[in-house]
Every structure is written in C-alpha cells, then in structure tokens.
Amino acid sequence: MKVGDVVVALDGQEIKNANDLPVRISTMKPGTKAKLTVLRDGKERDIMVTVAENEDDKAASTTPNKQDASGKLGVSVRPLNEQELKELDLTSGLLVTEVRAAAAEAGLMPRDIILSANGKTVKTVSDLRRAVSGADKVALLVQRQNSRIFIAVNLK
C-alpha cells in the first residue's frame, strides 16, 4: 500500500465508511489473507494483504460563505480564511459546512477540512468540482481536528 491509498473494498465487499474497515478487520484472525481494493490516483487496484496482530489492541486489552461543491458529492464547503489558515498551519483547504448524501454515507463530517481530492490539492470550490467531475469515486484527504485521514466517497 502507498500513502494516499483509500480502501474501498475488503474481499470484494464494499467499505461503506471510515469505521467499516477496522470493524471488519477486527473479526479476522491474524495470518488470514485478504484482498483489499484501493483507490489510487482515481483508479481501483487490488492488493493482497495478510492480517497481522495489532500490538496496540493487545496492550489495550490488558490495561458563513458556503458553497455547494457538488450535488454528487453532497457537501457544502467554503475556503478557509487567512486567520484560520494561520491557526491551523495550513496553506489551503476547504471547510466542510454541511454534509449529506454520498459524503455523509462515507463518513465526512461538518468542520472537516478537505485538503485534496484524488491526489490534487484543493484551494477553491472550483478545484473540488473539477476533481469530482466525471468520477465514480473520489479519495479525499481530510484534516479532522489534529489528524489527517483519507475518506473514499462513492459517487454512483
């Protein structure tokens, strides 16, 4: 796997939101082979993986100017202002103000900051529209509080 890969299916079954994959993987025994379908550079690819034991789990068990970016995506966003960019130590990003439809189903949330779509930096609503235009799926790099996560959104 590479940085930016977004898992969209496990053994041929669609991953519906950001919580789906860890839940499904947790039911598999270490050593189990699985096929992950990932979205990389806007294209799906299959990768064979072997489920490993999570050492963290083992330790834990013992102890206003918004715009609609796309009807298909189902999100309203606005560019971050200069003060927000400075506070967050970012050079660009779109603040999610409303989530519905495909974006909500995928796990995108209000107050998330979209940094890129399908590997392309988004600075404006138009950038996001262009990245989504004509795509069946989009991989969003999102900043949520102090973490960055990838969210795959099925646009079909």
HUPEDA-V843967 format. One record per pair of residues at least 6 apart in sequence whose C-alpha atoms are under 7 Angstrom apart, sorted by the first residue. I is the first residue (numbers start at 1). GAP is how many residues later the second one is. D is the distance in whole Angstrom. If there is no record, write none. Layout:
i->I gap->GAP d->D
i->I gap->GAP d->D
This chain:
i->4 gap->36 d->7
i->4 gap->146 d->7
i->5 gap->33 d->6
i->5 gap->34 d->6
i->5 gap->35 d->5
i->6 gap->32 d->5
i->6 gap->33 d->5
i->6 gap->34 d->7
i->6 gap->133 d->6
i->6 gap->144 d->6
i->6 gap->145 d->7
i->6 gap->146 d->6
i->7 gap->29 d->6
i->7 gap->30 d->6
i->7 gap->31 d->4
i->7 gap->32 d->6
i->8 gap->6 d->6
i->8 gap->7 d->5
i->8 gap->29 d->6
i->8 gap->30 d->5
i->8 gap->31 d->7
i->8 gap->144 d->7
i->9 gap->6 d->5
i->9 gap->27 d->6
i->9 gap->28 d->5
i->10 gap->24 d->7
i->10 gap->25 d->6
i->10 gap->26 d->5
i->10 gap->27 d->6
i->11 gap->23 d->6
i->11 gap->24 d->5
i->11 gap->25 d->6
i->15 gap->6 d->6
i->16 gap->89 d->7
i->16 gap->90 d->6
i->17 gap->88 d->6
i->17 gap->89 d->4
i->17 gap->90 d->5
i->18 gap->88 d->7
i->18 gap->89 d->6
i->18 gap->133 d->7
i->30 gap->21 d->5
i->30 gap->22 d->5
i->30 gap->23 d->5
i->31 gap->19 d->6
i->31 gap->20 d->5
i->31 gap->21 d->6
i->32 gap->18 d->6
i->32 gap->19 d->5
i->33 gap->15 d->7
i->33 gap->16 d->6
i->33 gap->17 d->4
i->33 gap->18 d->6
i->34 gap->14 d->6
i->34 gap->15 d->5
i->34 gap->16 d->6
i->35 gap->11 d->6
i->35 gap->12 d->6
i->35 gap->13 d->5
i->35 gap->14 d->6
i->36 gap->10 d->6
i->36 gap->11 d->5
i->36 gap->12 d->6
i->37 gap->7 d->6
i->37 gap->8 d->5
i->37 gap->9 d->4
i->37 gap->10 d->6
i->38 gap->6 d->5
i->38 gap->7 d->5
i->38 gap->8 d->6
i->39 gap->6 d->6
i->39 gap->100 d->7
i->41 gap->77 d->6
i->41 gap->78 d->6
i->42 gap->76 d->6
i->42 gap->96 d->7
i->65 gap->13 d->6
i->66 gap->10 d->6
i->66 gap->11 d->5
i->66 gap->12 d->5
i->66 gap->31 d->7
i->67 gap->9 d->5
i->67 gap->10 d->5
i->67 gap->11 d->6
i->68 gap->7 d->6
i->68 gap->8 d->4
i->68 gap->9 d->6
i->69 gap->6 d->6
i->69 gap->7 d->6
i->69 gap->8 d->6
i->69 gap->56 d->6
i->69 gap->59 d->6
i->69 gap->60 d->6
i->70 gap->59 d->6
i->72 gap->83 d->6
i->73 gap->29 d->6
i->73 gap->30 d->6
i->73 gap->82 d->6
i->74 gap->25 d->6
i->74 gap->26 d->5
i->74 gap->27 d->5
i->74 gap->28 d->6
i->74 gap->29 d->5
i->75 gap->21 d->7
i->75 gap->23 d->6
i->75 gap->24 d->5
i->75 gap->25 d->6
i->75 gap->28 d->6
i->76 gap->20 d->6
i->76 gap->21 d->5
i->76 gap->22 d->5
i->76 gap->23 d->7
i->77 gap->17 d->6
i->77 gap->18 d->5
i->77 gap->19 d->4
i->77 gap->20 d->5
i->78 gap->16 d->5
i->78 gap->17 d->5
i->78 gap->18 d->7
i->79 gap->14 d->6
i->79 gap->15 d->4
i->79 gap->16 d->6
i->79 gap->44 d->7
i->79 gap->45 d->6
i->80 gap->12 d->7
i->80 gap->13 d->6
i->80 gap->14 d->6
i->80 gap->15 d->6
i->85 gap->6 d->6
i->85 gap->7 d->7
i->92 gap->23 d->7
i->92 gap->31 d->5
i->93 gap->20 d->6
i->93 gap->21 d->6
i->93 gap->22 d->5
i->93 gap->29 d->6
i->93 gap->30 d->5
i->94 gap->19 d->5
i->94 gap->20 d->5
i->94 gap->21 d->7
i->94 gap->29 d->7
i->95 gap->16 d->6
i->95 gap->17 d->6
i->95 gap->18 d->5
i->95 gap->19 d->7
i->96 gap->14 d->5
i->96 gap->15 d->5
i->96 gap->16 d->5
i->96 gap->17 d->6
i->97 gap->13 d->5
i->97 gap->14 d->6
i->98 gap->12 d->6
i->99 gap->9 d->7
i->99 gap->10 d->6
i->99 gap->11 d->6
i->102 gap->51 d->6
i->102 gap->52 d->6
i->102 gap->53 d->6
i->103 gap->50 d->6
i->106 gap->45 d->7
i->106 gap->46 d->7
i->106 gap->47 d->5
i->112 gap->30 d->6
i->112 gap->31 d->6
i->112 gap->32 d->5
i->113 gap->29 d->5
i->113 gap->30 d->5
i->113 gap->31 d->7
i->114 gap->26 d->7
i->114 gap->27 d->6
i->114 gap->28 d->5
i->114 gap->29 d->7
i->115 gap->6 d->6
i->115 gap->7 d->6
i->115 gap->26 d->5
i->115 gap->27 d->6
i->116 gap->6 d->5
i->116 gap->24 d->6
i->116 gap->25 d->5
i->117 gap->11 d->7
i->117 gap->14 d->6
i->117 gap->21 d->6
i->117 gap->22 d->6
i->117 gap->23 d->5
i->117 gap->24 d->6
i->118 gap->13 d->7
i->118 gap->20 d->6
i->118 gap->21 d->5
i->118 gap->22 d->6
i->122 gap->6 d->6
i->132 gap->6 d->6
i->136 gap->18 d->6
i->136 gap->19 d->5
i->136 gap->20 d->6
i->137 gap->15 d->7
i->137 gap->16 d->6
i->137 gap->17 d->5
i->137 gap->18 d->5
i->138 gap->14 d->6
i->138 gap->15 d->5
i->138 gap->16 d->7
i->139 gap->11 d->7
i->139 gap->12 d->6
i->139 gap->13 d->4
i->139 gap->14 d->6
i->140 gap->10 d->5
i->140 gap->11 d->5
i->140 gap->12 d->6
i->141 gap->7 d->7
i->141 gap->8 d->6
i->141 gap->9 d->5
i->141 gap->10 d->7
i->142 gap->6 d->6
i->142 gap->7 d->5
i->142 gap->8 d->6
i->143 gap->6 d->6
